[in-house]
Amino acid sequence: MDMDFSQVKSKFLTAALRVVNDPRVMKLISHPTVMNMVTKGLNFKDKIDATVKIWKEDN
């Protein structure tokens, strides 16, 4: 297998976009409960990223 990271990343993102653009998936994602959970998850991820960044700066 002779692929570099950018090719793998591109293929992964293309596949993810195909899934997200499916009308059935869009209907599920747009449900208020799901959107609320996604937003909370992204906020939590941002807090973890900020904490990791602080830890890296201390070292």
The first five atom37 places (N, CA, C, CB, O) and aatype in JSON, in Angstrom:
{
  "aatype": [12, 3, 12, 3, 13, 15, 5, 19, 11, 15, 11, 13, 10, 16, 0, 0, 10, 1, 19, 19, 2, 3, 14, 1, 19, 12, 11, 10, 9, 15, 8, 14, 16, 19, 12, 2, 12, 19, 16, 11, 7, 10, 2, 13, 11, 3, 11, 9, 3, 0, 16, 19, 11, 9, 17, 11, 6, 3, 2],
  "atom_mask": [
    [1, 1, 1, 1, 1],
    [1, 1, 1, 1, 1],
    [1, 1, 1, 1, 1],
    [1, 1, 1, 1, 1],
    [1, 1, 1, 1, 1],
    [1, 1, 1, 1, 1],
    [1, 1, 1, 1, 1],
    [1, 1, 1, 1, 1],
    [1, 1, 1, 1, 1],
    [1, 1, 1, 1, 1],
    [1, 1, 1, 1, 1],
    [1, 1, 1, 1, 1],
    [1, 1, 1, 1, 1],
    [1, 1, 1, 1, 1],
    [1, 1, 1, 1, 1],
    [1, 1, 1, 1, 1],
    [1, 1, 1, 1, 1],
    [1, 1, 1, 1, 1],
    [1, 1, 1, 1, 1],
    [1, 1, 1, 1, 1],
    [1, 1, 1, 1, 1],
    [1, 1, 1, 1, 1],
    [1, 1, 1, 1, 1],
    [1, 1, 1, 1, 1],
    [1, 1, 1, 1, 1],
    [1, 1, 1, 1, 1],
    [1, 1, 1, 1, 1],
    [1, 1, 1, 1, 1],
    [1, 1, 1, 1, 1],
    [1, 1, 1, 1, 1],
    [1, 1, 1, 1, 1],
    [1, 1, 1, 1, 1],
    [1, 1, 1, 1, 1],
    [1, 1, 1, 1, 1],
    [1, 1, 1, 1, 1],
    [1, 1, 1, 1, 1],
    [1, 1, 1, 1, 1],
    [1, 1, 1, 1, 1],
    [1, 1, 1, 1, 1],
    [1, 1, 1, 1, 1],
    [1, 1, 1, 0, 1],
    [1, 1, 1, 1, 1],
    [1, 1, 1, 1, 1],
    [1, 1, 1, 1, 1],
    [1, 1, 1, 1, 1],
    [1, 1, 1, 1, 1],
    [1, 1, 1, 1, 1],
    [1, 1, 1, 1, 1],
    [1, 1, 1, 1, 1],
    [1, 1, 1, 1, 1],
    [1, 1, 1, 1, 1],
    [1, 1, 1, 1, 1],
    [1, 1, 1, 1, 1],
    [1, 1, 1, 1, 1],
    [1, 1, 1, 1, 1],
    [1, 1, 1, 1, 1],
    [1, 1, 1, 1, 1],
    [1, 1, 1, 1, 1],
    [1, 1, 1, 1, 1]
  ],
  "atom_positions": [
    [[0.85, -1.17, 0.0], [0.0, 0.0, 0.0], [0.89, 1.23, 0.0], [-0.97, 0.0, 1.22], [1.63, 1.49, 0.96]],
    [[0.82, 1.97, -1.06], [1.74, 3.08, -1.24], [0.98, 4.41, -1.27], [2.54, 2.9, -2.53], [1.04, 5.14, -2.26]],
    [[0.26, 4.72, -0.17], [-0.5, 5.96, -0.08], [0.09, 6.84, 1.01], [-2.0, 5.68, 0.2], [0.57, 6.33, 2.02]],
    [[0.05, 8.13, 0.8], [0.49, 9.0, 1.88], [-0.72, 9.42, 2.72], [1.23, 10.23, 1.32], [-1.86, 9.15, 2.36]],
    [[-0.46, 10.09, 3.82], [-1.49, 10.45, 4.77], [-2.55, 11.35, 4.14], [-0.88, 11.13, 5.97], [-3.74, 11.21, 4.46]],
    [[-2.16, 12.27, 3.27], [-3.13, 13.19, 2.67], [-4.14, 12.46, 1.78], [-2.4, 14.26, 1.85], [-5.3, 12.86, 1.71]],
    [[-3.71, 11.4, 1.11], [-4.63, 10.63, 0.27], [-5.63, 9.87, 1.15], [-3.85, 9.64, -0.62], [-6.82, 9.82, 0.84]],
    [[-5.15, 9.29, 2.23], [-6.04, 8.56, 3.14], [-7.04, 9.53, 3.76], [-5.23, 7.84, 4.24], [-8.23, 9.23, 3.84]],
    [[-6.55, 10.68, 4.18], [-7.41, 11.7, 4.78], [-8.47, 12.15, 3.78], [-6.58, 12.92, 5.26], [-9.64, 12.29, 4.14]],
    [[-8.09, 12.38, 2.54], [-9.01, 12.81, 1.51], [-10.09, 11.76, 1.25], [-8.26, 13.1, 0.22], [-11.27, 12.1, 1.13]],
    [[-9.71, 10.5, 1.18], [-10.68, 9.43, 0.95], [-11.64, 9.3, 2.13], [-9.96, 8.09, 0.72], [-12.84, 9.09, 1.94]],
    [[-11.12, 9.44, 3.34], [-11.96, 9.37, 4.53], [-12.97, 10.51, 4.54], [-11.1, 9.4, 5.8], [-14.16, 10.28, 4.8]],
    [[-12.52, 11.74, 4.26], [-13.42, 12.89, 4.26], [-14.48, 12.78, 3.17], [-12.62, 14.19, 4.09], [-15.63, 13.16, 3.38]],
    [[-14.09, 12.27, 2.02], [-15.05, 12.08, 0.93], [-16.13, 11.08, 1.34], [-14.33, 11.6, -0.35], [-17.31, 11.3, 1.09]],
    [[-15.72, 9.98, 1.95], [-16.69, 8.98, 2.4], [-17.6, 9.54, 3.49], [-15.96, 7.72, 2.92], [-18.8, 9.28, 3.49]],
    [[-17.04, 10.32, 4.4], [-17.84, 10.92, 5.47], [-18.86, 11.9, 4.9], [-16.93, 11.64, 6.47], [-20.0, 11.95, 5.37]],
    [[-18.46, 12.68, 3.9], [-19.4, 13.62, 3.28], [-20.54, 12.89, 2.57], [-18.67, 14.52, 2.29], [-21.68, 13.35, 2.59]],
    [[-20.23, 11.76, 1.94], [-21.29, 10.97, 1.29], [-22.32, 10.51, 2.32], [-20.68, 9.75, 0.55], [-23.52, 10.56, 2.07]],
    [[-21.84, 10.05, 3.48], [-22.74, 9.58, 4.53], [-23.58, 10.74, 5.07], [-21.94, 8.92, 5.68], [-24.8, 10.61, 5.19]],
    [[-22.94, 11.86, 5.38], [-23.66, 12.99, 5.96], [-24.66, 13.59, 4.98], [-22.66, 14.07, 6.4], [-25.71, 14.08, 5.4]],
    [[-24.37, 13.55, 3.68], [-25.28, 14.11, 2.68], [-26.47, 13.21, 2.37], [-24.53, 14.39, 1.4], [-27.37, 13.61, 1.63]],
    [[-26.5, 12.0, 2.92], [-27.65, 11.11, 2.75], [-28.86, 11.74, 3.44], [-27.35, 9.68, 3.32], [-28.77, 12.1, 4.62]],
    [[-29.99, 11.88, 2.75], [-31.17, 12.54, 3.35], [-31.63, 11.9, 4.66], [-32.31, 12.51, 2.36], [-32.09, 12.6, 5.56]],
    [[-31.51, 10.58, 4.77], [-31.93, 9.91, 6.01], [-31.04, 10.31, 7.17], [-31.92, 8.38, 5.84], [-31.52, 10.53, 8.28]],
    [[-29.74, 10.41, 6.91], [-28.8, 10.81, 7.95], [-29.01, 12.28, 8.31], [-27.33, 10.57, 7.49], [-28.96, 12.65, 9.48]],
    [[-29.25, 13.12, 7.3], [-29.5, 14.54, 7.56], [-30.73, 14.72, 8.43], [-29.67, 15.3, 6.24], [-30.73, 15.58, 9.32]],
    [[-31.76, 13.93, 8.18], [-32.98, 14.04, 8.98], [-32.68, 13.68, 10.44], [-34.09, 13.11, 8.42], [-33.16, 14.34, 11.35]],
    [[-31.89, 12.64, 10.64], [-31.52, 12.23, 12.0], [-30.65, 13.28, 12.67], [-30.79, 10.88, 11.98], [-30.88, 13.64, 13.83]],
    [[-29.66, 13.78, 11.96], [-28.74, 14.77, 12.53], [-29.47, 16.07, 12.86], [-27.58, 15.05, 11.57], [-29.12, 16.74, 13.83]],
    [[-30.46, 16.44, 12.06], [-31.15, 17.7, 12.28], [-32.18, 17.64, 13.41], [-31.82, 18.14, 11.02], [-32.77, 18.66, 13.76]],
    [[-32.41, 16.46, 13.98], [-33.34, 16.35, 15.1], [-32.77, 17.14, 16.28], [-33.59, 14.84, 15.49], [-31.58, 17.03, 16.58]],
    [[-33.62, 17.95, 16.96], [-33.12, 18.83, 18.05], [-32.35, 18.1, 19.15], [-34.28, 19.55, 18.68], [-31.36, 18.63, 19.66]],
    [[-32.78, 16.91, 19.52], [-32.08, 16.17, 20.57], [-30.68, 15.77, 20.12], [-32.87, 14.92, 20.96], [-29.72, 15.88, 20.88]],
    [[-30.57, 15.31, 18.88], [-29.27, 14.9, 18.35], [-28.36, 16.12, 18.22], [-29.44, 14.2, 16.97], [-27.18, 16.05, 18.56]],
    [[-28.9, 17.23, 17.72], [-28.1, 18.45, 17.58], [-27.58, 18.93, 18.93], [-28.93, 19.57, 16.91], [-26.45, 19.38, 19.04]],
    [[-28.42, 18.82, 19.96], [-28.02, 19.22, 21.3], [-26.86, 18.33, 21.8], [-29.22, 19.15, 22.27], [-25.9, 18.83, 22.38]],
    [[-26.96, 17.02, 21.56], [-25.9, 16.11, 21.98], [-24.61, 16.38, 21.22], [-26.33, 14.66, 21.78], [-23.53, 16.35, 21.8]],
    [[-24.71, 16.65, 19.93], [-23.52, 16.95, 19.12], [-22.86, 18.23, 19.61], [-23.9, 17.08, 17.63], [-21.63, 18.29, 19.73]],
    [[-23.66, 19.25, 19.89], [-23.12, 20.52, 20.38], [-22.41, 20.33, 21.71], [-24.23, 21.56, 20.52], [-21.31, 20.86, 21.91]],
    [[-23.02, 19.59, 22.62], [-22.39, 19.33, 23.91], [-21.09, 18.55, 23.73], [-23.36, 18.55, 24.84], [-20.1, 18.82, 24.41]],
    [[-21.09, 17.58, 22.82], [-19.89, 16.8, 22.56], [-18.77, 17.66, 22.0], [0.0, 0.0, 0.0], [-17.61, 17.5, 22.38]],
    [[-19.11, 18.57, 21.09], [-18.09, 19.46, 20.51], [-17.54, 20.42, 21.56], [-18.67, 20.24, 19.33], [-16.34, 20.7, 21.58]],
    [[-18.42, 20.92, 22.42], [-17.96, 21.81, 23.5], [-17.01, 21.07, 24.44], [-19.16, 22.36, 24.29], [-16.0, 21.62, 24.87]],
    [[-17.34, 19.81, 24.75], [-16.49, 19.0, 25.62], [-15.14, 18.75, 24.96], [-17.18, 17.65, 25.95], [-14.1, 18.82, 25.61]],
    [[-15.17, 18.47, 23.64], [-13.93, 18.25, 22.89], [-13.06, 19.5, 22.92], [-14.23, 17.84, 21.44], [-11.84, 19.41, 23.08]],
    [[-13.68, 20.67, 22.76], [-12.92, 21.94, 22.79], [-12.24, 22.13, 24.14], [-13.85, 23.13, 22.49], [-11.11, 22.61, 24.21]],
    [[-12.93, 21.78, 25.22], [-12.35, 21.91, 26.57], [-11.16, 20.97, 26.72], [-13.41, 21.61, 27.66], [-10.14, 21.35, 27.29]],
    [[-11.29, 19.76, 26.22], [-10.18, 18.79, 26.3], [-9.0, 19.28, 25.47], [-10.63, 17.38, 25.82], [-7.86, 19.22, 25.91]],
    [[-9.27, 19.78, 24.26], [-8.2, 20.3, 23.4], [-7.47, 21.45, 24.07], [-8.78, 20.75, 22.04], [-6.24, 21.53, 24.01]],
    [[-8.22, 22.34, 24.72], [-7.59, 23.48, 25.41], [-6.73, 23.0, 26.58], [-8.67, 24.46, 25.91], [-5.64, 23.53, 26.81]],
    [[-7.21, 22.01, 27.31], [-6.45, 21.47, 28.43], [-5.15, 20.82, 27.95], [-7.29, 20.45, 29.22], [-4.09, 21.02, 28.55]],
    [[-5.24, 20.04, 26.88], [-4.05, 19.38, 26.33], [-3.05, 20.43, 25.85], [-4.44, 18.44, 25.16], [-1.85, 20.27, 26.04]],
    [[-3.55, 21.5, 25.24], [-2.67, 22.57, 24.76], [-1.93, 23.21, 25.94], [-3.48, 23.64, 23.99], [-0.73, 23.48, 25.84]],
    [[-2.64, 23.45, 27.04], [-2.0, 24.03, 28.24], [-0.93, 23.08, 28.77], [-3.05, 24.32, 29.34], [0.17, 23.52, 29.13]],
    [[-1.26, 21.78, 28.81], [-0.29, 20.8, 29.32], [0.95, 20.77, 28.44], [-0.93, 19.4, 29.4], [2.07, 20.68, 28.95]],
    [[0.77, 20.85, 27.12], [1.92, 20.84, 26.22], [2.78, 22.08, 26.39], [1.45, 20.73, 24.78], [4.0, 22.01, 26.3]],
    [[2.14, 23.23, 26.64], [2.9, 24.48, 26.83], [3.7, 24.45, 28.12], [1.95, 25.67, 26.82], [4.76, 25.07, 28.2]],
    [[3.2, 23.75, 29.14], [3.92, 23.67, 30.41], [5.19, 22.83, 30.3], [3.01, 23.09, 31.49], [6.14, 23.04, 31.04]],
    [[5.19, 21.88, 29.38], [6.36, 21.0, 29.24], [7.34, 21.66, 28.39], [6.01, 19.65, 28.67], [8.4, 21.1, 28.13]]
  ]
}
